[in-house]
Amino acid sequence: MSTTTIRLPDELKARVAEAAAQAGTTSHNFILEAIAEKADAAERRADFHTEADRRYAEFLKTGESIPWDDMRRYLEDRLAGKPATRPSARKLDRHG
């Protein structure tokens, strides 16, 4: 395990110490967990954007999509525990 030095303003250091104490852990562990959570969030955000770009490229290639009314009805039925058939993608009529 490598060592990295960070300089914390006194106010932030005190906040971290207080939060760590309330969480029942050390300041060191609290900081490690915070960094890991931030890295996880950044990775999830990057994955989300990659998937969104992939889906948009697929839409541009095929012109197919699921109309919101169809998807909403499907999701509402699923939430209500009703039998629901997953809607299919199709070319949308852009004029009506």
Secondary structure as the mmCIF struct_conf table of DSSP 4:
data_model
#
loop_
_struct_conf.conf_type_id
_struct_conf.id
_struct_conf.beg_label_comp_id
_struct_conf.beg_label_asym_id
_struct_conf.beg_label_seq_id
_struct_conf.end_label_comp_id
_struct_conf.end_label_asym_id
_struct_conf.end_label_seq_id
HELX_RH_AL_P HELX_RH_AL_P1 ASP A 10 ALA A 23
TURN_TY1_P TURN_TY1_P1 GLY A 24 GLY A 24
BEND BEND1 THR A 25 THR A 25
HELX_RH_AL_P HELX_RH_AL_P2 SER A 27 THR A 62
STRN STRN1 GLU A 64 SER A 65
HELX_RH_AL_P HELX_RH_AL_P3 TRP A 68 LEU A 79
TURN_TY1_P TURN_TY1_P2 ALA A 80 GLY A 81
HELX_LH_PP_P HELX_LH_PP_P1 THR A 85 ALA A 89
STRN STRN2 ARG A 90 LYS A 91
TURN_TY1_P TURN_TY1_P3 ARG A 94 HIS A 95
#
